[in-house]
Amino acid sequence: MGTAFAHGFILALGLILPLGPQNAFVLTQGASHARYRRAVPVVVTAALSDTLLIVAAVAGVSLMIGAVPALRSVLSLLAMAFMAWMGWNSWRARPAGDVGQIGENEWPLARRIRYSLSVSLLNPHAIIDTVVVIGGGAAVYPVWEEKATYAVAAILVSWLWFLFLSLAGRGIRRTSRGPRTLLWLNRASALIMWALAGAYGVQLLQSGHP
């Protein structure tokens, strides 16, 4: 059991660390609101979305994707387009001068939850990470108890990571250079997303399915 837990924890941590659209949104939400409780719905939405994808992956959805190679290519193509588009949006994002005003007036709760769902469940890159990679890792465990332990570890990483990101956003908020820091974080996120889009493009060309 300990091996399965460590495997799930380390693999999920490696996948979740890059500053993609989901991470960037949770981080900026932590920095955007005077009261932390306003960021909590986004944190919970992102974590629940990851939980759903991980459970689906371990339950066997990844086996279906593995059995249909063309589906993997379609997901890679969608991920490339999604990353390129989200990178462009992130690069153009301009935080307001007062960090506390970011999103509170323009982003009501329902819209923030919808956006969090879109960058979590409609993000082909996230689907590939969780369903294909984490699901593939679960395949090495023939016993369901080990699979469950592996899944719990991966889910725990998501909840802890999104909580950490939102609290890190709170730390950014307290600095006088908060808006400038958010601007550079948005640009760093954009560069990472464009790099991922390029990686998917290379992968598609090498697979013979441009």
N, C-alpha and C positions, 0 to 999 in steps of 0.2 A: 504493500500500500504506500509506503514511504517513497518508493521509487516513482510510482505513478503520480503522486502528489508533486514531487520535485519536478518531474518531467512537464506536467501541465503548467506549473507555476512559471518555470523558466521559459518555456516556449511562448506562453501567453505574454509574459513581460517583454520578451524580445519583439513580439509582433506589435505591441501597443505603444511602444516608446516613440516612434516617429511622429512628428507634429503634423498630422493630417487634419482634414476638415473637422472631424469629430473632436479630436483633442483641442484644436484651436478654439472651437466654439465653447467647449466647457471652460477652458482657461479664461477666455474673454468674458464669459458670464460671471465668473468669480470676481472679475475686476470691474464689472459694469454696474453693480448694484450697491447702494448704501447699506442694505440689509442682506446678510448672507442667505437668509431663508428664501429670497427671491431666486437665487441660483440653484437651490436644492431640486426643484422639479426637473431642471435640465440634467443635473447629475444623475438623478434616479432614472430618467428616461434613457439616457445613454447606457447606463449600467444594465437596465432591464433589457434593452435591445441586444446588447452583447450576450446577456444570459440566454436569451431566446435563440440567438444564432449558434452559440456553443452547444446548447442542449440539442438543437437540430443536427448539428455536425456529429456529435457523439452518437446520436440515435441512428445515424446511417445515411443522412442526405449526401454526405461526401462520397459515399459509394456509388450513388446514382450519377453524380457528376463525373466520377472517375470512369464510369462505364460508357459515358457519351463524350468522347474527346472534343467533338464540335461545340458542346456546351461550354467547355473550359475556354475555348477560343472566343466564343461570344462574350463570356464574362470578362476576359482579358481586354477585348475591344471596348466594351462598355466602361471598364475601369480606366482605360487610357483616356477616353473622352471625358469621363467624370472628373478625373484628376486634373486634366487640362483646364476644364471649366471652373472647377473650384479654386484652382491655383490663380486663375485670372481674377476671380471675385476677391480672393484674399489679398492679392497684390493691390487692387484698387481700393480696398477698405481703408477709410480714414477715420481713426478714432477722434471723438470730439475733444475739445480742449479740457473739459471737465470730465474725468473718467467716470464720475458718478452718474453722468447723464447718458452714457452710452447705452442705448438699447431700451432704457426704462420707458421712454415715451413712445418710441417707434416700434418696439417689439413687445406686444402684450403676451401674456402667458401662453395662450393657445398657439400663437405663431411661433414662440420659442420652442414649444414642445414639438410642433410639426416640423420645424427645421432640424431639431435634434433627431427626430425619427428619420428624416430624409437622409442625413449624413451618416446614420447608423445602419438602417435597414435597406435603403435604396442605393447604398454605396457598393458597387461591385468589388472594389478593393477590399472593403471590410468583409464582404461575403467570401472572397477568395482566402483571406487570412483566417477567418474563423471556420468556415465550413470545409474548405479544402485542406488547409495546413493543419489546423487543430483536429479536424475530423480524421485526417490521415494519421496523425499521431495516436489517436485513440484506437486505431485499427490494430496496433501491436499488442493490445491487452485483450485476451480472449474471455476473461472473467468480467462480468458486469460490475462487480464491486470495485474492481480496479478502474474500469471505465468511469464509474461514478466519481471515484476519488480524483481521477485525472481532470474530469469536468469541473468539479468543485474548486480545484486549485486554479484553473483557468478563469472561472467566474469570479473568484476572490480577487484575482489580479485586477479585473475590470473595475470592480467596486472600489478597491483601494486606490487605484490609479486616478479614477475620475474625482474621487474625494480629494486626493492630493492636488490635482490640477486646479480644482475650484479654490482650494485654500491658497495655492500659489498665486492665483489671480487676486485674491484678497491682499496678499503681500505686495503685489505690483501696485494695487490701488493706493496703498498707503505711502508710496514714494512720490516725490514731486515730479519725477520723470515718467510717471505712469503712462500717459498718452503716447509719448515717444517710444517707450518700451513696447507697448502694444503694437505700434506701427511696425517696428522692426521684427516683432514676433510674427505679425501677419505676413511680412515679406519673406521671412525665413520659411514659414509654412508654405507659401506659394512656391518657393524654389524647390522644396522637398517634394511637393505634389507634382510639379513639372518633371522632376527627376524620375518619379515613379511612373508618370505617364510615358516618358521616354523608355523606361525599362520594359514596360508592357509592350510598347511598339516594337522594340528589338526582339522581345520574346515571340511576338506574333510573326515577325519576318523569319525568324529562325525555325519556327514551327511549320512554315509553309502555308499559313493561313492569314495573309495580310488583310 
